[in-house]
Amino acid sequence: MQLRLSEEERMIQKTIRDFARKDLAAVADQANLDAVFQDEIYRKLGELGFMGVTVPEEYGGVDLGTFCLTLALEEISMVCPATAIAVSVHNELANSIVLRYGSDAVKNKFLPAMASGRSIGVYAITETEAGSDVSAIRMSAVREGDEYILNGNKIFISTGDKAGVIIVVARTNADDRTGGLTAFLVEPNFPGFSIGKTEHKMGMKASTTVELVFEDCRVPAGNVLGSPGMGMKIALGALDGGRIGIASQALGIAQGAMDSAVLFARERSQFGQRIIDFQGTKWKIADMAVKLDAARLLVYRAARMKDAGEQCSKEASMAKLYATRIANEIAYESMQIHGGVGYTEEFRIERLFRDARVTEIYEGTSEIQRLVIAKKVIEEYEQAYPS
């Protein structure tokens, strides 16, 4: 695995780092306090090419791949993890699904606007009874002439109220639990589509989370992604990239939390010396550094494997499982180092502490990641040591 960044990768990293620490940092704290989605930030990210990282140049993208997206998500998340949600979902789920499964007409119509950031892509699978279990989706899609009629609700959809394009998985065959799902590309101006409840969350407040309502929503048959019955394959196939994206987000949260801890500990004094000079603080910092490096290796490996076209479900789940866990652990220890002031909104660690928690839940809970990893490991042993 290539661990060193190429010259191009270092340049990309610097570009997004400069943007995050200047433009994004200038609005992030207030955006999260006000729970406001920053449209201008996403427009600027589009101008820099970061809304079309995985899209080929023929559709207006920059075609840099998952690893460069990982670098971008890490830098963005150090400053504002909520912003990284839309960037990750848009690139690794929406753009990738349209590129892989959309017809030529669909790709030519939607990808240029998506790659530029003018149209934000959203991924809608979750329902009240369907989260980790995609096969439990109940939202219906019935063919009627040249259209499908969609009925049902999707919940907990990130930036759903800002979507230009929505990837929706619905049930087209009630008798086939896994093969009866179909993926659709829905535009928010379609008759029968509306925004329902807006969630008020513990963290990630600058990213809106909403319910999507489909009441006899008419979708052209040409907007089917892949073919009818491919919904399960499309939904599960996109998860490797999505999990690498959230692992990258968690990596950025962990790095931001550690940076805050070290910089604060250098300035804060107790009992006549800086708290960074206490052995207890040093041990906390050492543990943070080890966990952070281990997580970064796992995340970078998974991203490199995906770019190489290698099977990486196990590695993506390992990266997400570990990176999200250590993001929470490092945020916890960073707040401990900050003491009482870390519990106030004046310090960024308060926000990072809250933002970290959901990373172990969305894009597959930690429990689901363990199931994926165990399944792959057992399969490898069975192949290596057949009975």
N, C-alpha and C positions, 0 to 999 in steps of 0.2 A: 504493500500500500504506500502511495506517495504521501509523506507527511509534510514535506516542505511546500510552501506556496510558490507557485510560479510567479514570474514578474507580472503577468496579466492579473493573476489572482490577488497579488498584493496591491495593485493599482485599484482594482475593484473594491477591495476591503477598505482602502483609504478613502475612496470616493464616498462610500456609504457611511463610514465612520465620521467623516467631516460633516456630512448632511445630518446625521443623527445628533451629533454633539452641538451643532449650531441651530439649524432650522427646527428640528424636532424637539430638542431640549427647550427651545424658547416657548413652546406652546404645550408641552406634555403635561406639566403639573396642573395647569389650569384646565386643560381638556379633561383630565381624569377627575378633577374636583367637580366639574360641571357635567360630567358624563356626556360629552359632546364628541361626535365623530368629526375628525378634521378633514373635510373634503380637500382643502388646499394641499395638505400634506401628501395625499394620495396622487394628486395631480403632479406635484413635484417629483414624486417617486416614479411616476410614469414617464416624465420628461427625462429622468436619469436612466431609464431602461429597466427599473426594478419591478415593474408590473408585467414585464414580458420576458423574464429571465430565461424561462424554459421554452419560449415560443420561437420557431425558426424565423429568420430574417424575411422570408418571402411573405410572412403575415405581419410584419412590422415589429417582431421581437428582436432580442439580441442573442438568443440561442447559446447561453453560457452554461446551462445545466444546473443540476441539483446542488453540486458542491458550492458554486458561487452564490446560489440562493441561500444556502446554509450560512455562508459568511455574512450575507446581508441581514438575515433574520437575527443572527447573533448580535450584530452591532446595533440594530434597531431595538432589540429587546433589552439591551443594557440601559437604554434611556426610557423606552415606552413599550412594554410587552404588548399592550393592547393594540398598538399600531401593527405589530407583527402578525396578529391573527389574520387580518384581512389580506396582508401580503402573502402569507403562507397558503391560506385557503384558495386565494385567487390564482396563484401560480401552480401549486402542487396538486390541487384538486380540479378547479374549474378549467383553467387553461389546458391542463394535461388531458382531461377527459374529452374536451371539445376537439383537441388536436388528434387524439387517438381514435375517437369513435364518431366524430361528426362527419357528415357528408361533405363533399367539396363545397357545395353551396353554403352549408352551415359554417364551415371554416372560413370561407371568403367573406361571409357576411359579418361574423362576430369576432373573430380573432384579432383583426387590426385594432378595433376599438378597445378590446380587452388588453392587448399588449401595450397600448399607449396609456392605459389607466383611465381612459374616458368612460369605460364601462367596467364596473367591478363584478367579478364572478363570485357566486355564492353556491354552497353545497348543502342540499336539504335532504336529509335522510331521517333524522330523529323524529319519533312520534312518542306519544304517551306510553305505549307498550313496546316500542321498537327503538332500542338504543344500541347496546352491545349486540343484540340479536336482530340483525338486519332482516332475517327471514320472517320476522313478526310484523313487518310493515302491512298496514291495513288500508292506507289511502288507495282509492280505486281509480283506474283509468279505463274507460270503455270506448272502443272504437265506434265512431259514427261518421260514416262517409270518409272524407279526407281529414277528419279531425279526431282527436281523443278528448273525452270529457273527464276532467279530473275532479275528484271530490275527496276532501279530507283536510287535515291540518298537519303542519310540521312545526316542531317546537325547538327552542334553544338554538335558533339559527343566527350565527354571527353575521353582522352587517346586512341582514336580510332586508332591512328597510332602505338600504342604499344600493341594492343590487341593480345591475343593468342586465345581468344574465343569471338565471337560477338553474342549477342542475338538480332535478327532482327525480326520485325513484318512487314509483307507484306500482300497485298490483293490477296486472292485466289478466291474470288467471287465478281465480280464487281456489282452485283445486290443486295447484302446484305451489307448495310452500317456498321452494327455492328457485324453481325455474319459471315462476309466474310473475316475476318482477321486470319492469321495463324502465329505462332511464329516458328522461325528457329534458329538453332545453326550453325553459319557460321565460318569457319576457314579462316584466312587471306591468306592462300596459295591456296584457291579455284580459278580455272580459272574464269576470268571475274570480280574479285574483285580488287579494287585499292583505294588508298588514293587520295582525291581531295584537295580542298582548305584548307589551315591552317589559322585559325582565329587569328588575333592580337587583344588581349583583353585589357580591362581597368585594370583587376586584375586577380588573380589566374594564374599568368603567368607560374609557374612551372608545371602546368597541361596543356598539349596540348589539343586543341579543333579543330577538323577537320571535313571535309566532307568525307563520305564514298560513293564510286561509285560502282554500280552493273550493269554490262553490260553483259547480258546473263550469269550471274554467276550461275554455276551449283552446287546445294546443294543436297546431298543424301536424299532420302525420310526418311531414318532412323534418320535424324537430325531434323525432325519436333518435336517440344516440345508439349507435350499433344497430341492433335489430330487436324486435319484441322478444322478451324473455331473457335478455342479456343483462338485466338490471343488477342481479346479484353479482355477476362477474365484474361488472363495471364498478360497483360500489366497493367490493372487497379489493379489487385490483388497484384502486387508487389509494388504499390505506397506507402502503409502504411509504409513498411520498409524503402523505399527510403526517405520518408519525415521525418521519425525519424532520419535517417542518416544526412540529411541536417540540421535539427534542432540541432543535436549534434554538427555539424560543427559550426553553428552559436553561440552556447553556448561557444565553445572554443574561437571563435573570440572575443566575448564579454568579457570573462574572461581575455584573453590576453590584450585587450585594457584597461580594468580596472587596471590590474597589472601595465601596462606601465604608466598609469596616476598617480597612487598613488606613485610609485617609483620615477617618475620624479618630482612630486610635493614636495616630501621630500627633494630633492636636490636643487631645483631651488629657489632662493631668489629674492624678489623685495621689495623695500621700507623698507629694513632692517629686513625682516622676511621671513621665508619659505612660499611659496605660499600655501602649504597645511594647514597653520594656518589661512588663510583667510576664513571668513565665506562662501563666495561664492563658494570657492573650496570644502569646506566640504559638502555643500549642493549637489553639483554635485556628489561627491563620495557617499553620502547617497542614492541619487536617483539611481545611478548605482548599488549599492549593492542590493537594493530592487528589481529592475528589473531583475537582474541576478538570485537572489534566486527564484523569481516567475517563470522565464523561466526554471530553472533547475528542479523545481518540475513538471512542465508540461512535459518536455522531459523525465524525469525519469519515470513518471507515464505511459506514452505511451509505453516506452521500456519494463517496467515490465508487462504491459497488453499483449503486443505481445508475450513475453516469456511464459505467462500463457495460451496462446491460445485464449485469449478473443478478441472479435470484438473491434477494436481500431481506426477505420477510423476517427471518430470525434476527438478523443484525439490526433492522429498523426497530423491531420491538425491544431488543436489548438497549439500543440507544435511548429510546423513549422511556423505558422503565427506569434506567439508571439516572439519566440526565434530569428527569422530572423529580426524582426522589432527592437528589443532591441539591437541586435548586431550592427545595423546601428546607433542607437541612442547613444550607449555607445562609439562606435568608433568616432562619431562626437564630443562628449563632451571630450573624451580623447585628441583628436587633439587640441581642444580649450585650454585645460589645458597646452598642450605642447607649444602652441603659434607657432611662426614662424618656430622653428626647427622641429616641428612635420610635417611640409609640405615638409621636405627634405627626401631624401632616406636614410639618416644617421640613422633615427629613425624608428623602426619597425611599429609604429602606422601609418605611411604613407602607408605602404603595407596593414595592417589590414583594414584601412579605405576603400581602393579600393576593397579589397577582399570581404568585407561585403556586398557590394551592390548587387551582383548577387544572394545571398542566398534568396532574396525575389522574384526571377524570376525563377530559375530552380527548377526541381522536383515539378512543379505546382506553379504558381504565387500566391501572397497573395490574389488576387481576387478569384482565384479558391479555395483556402483554405476556404475563407469566404462562398462560395457557398456550399462546402461540409459540413461545420459546420452548416450552417443554415438549410440545408436539413435534417440533422440528428436531430437537435433540434426540428424542426417542426414535424418530424415523432414521436419523443418521446412525444410531447404534444398531438398529435392526438391519440396516444395509451392510454395516461393517461386520456385524456378528450374527449372521442369519442362524436361526434355530434349526 
